[in-house]
């Protein structure tokens, strides 16, 4: 599978940000076109070495992919942990920086729709303590910083636990 044949998108929609169902094949494309940020590159290197564990994000209705010009820009979703508690996640390609506002709005809208439709009571995520853009994005999504998790990352990095109660 290549980036250009990910999913059928009608010609009239090819220039818009279109949401399609997430597939684990999208994960492989995104990892090849990672965000080009020094901190996310550390994660990408770890994930590529442990890809079988990290690809298990596909849950029907709980994950989605955003495309522009038939190119994957990002994937995101909520992974059910137990009951009505989920872990939010976002993976982006380097092209995410070309469309920051439209991508952020789509992610926010779809997260809220998923959380409501699937009756999540809590959605949480972990963000590296030194990843300022990610921290600002989590706050913009309406998540609250619940505290610092020391040595949480695979590389011993500290992370903040962010969560939103619905």
DAMO-V169876 format. One line per field, one symbol per residue. burial: b if it has 9 or more other ideal C-beta (glycine too) atoms within 8 Angstrom, else e. A space follows every 10 residues. Layout:
burial: ???
//
This chain:
burial: eebeebeebe eeebeebbbb ebebebbbbb bebbbeeebb bbebebbeee beebbebbbe ebbbbbbbeb bbbbbbbbbb eeeebbbbbb bbbbbbeebe eebbebbbeb beebbbebeb ebbbbbbbbe beebbebbbe bebebeeebe eebeeebbbb bbbbee
//
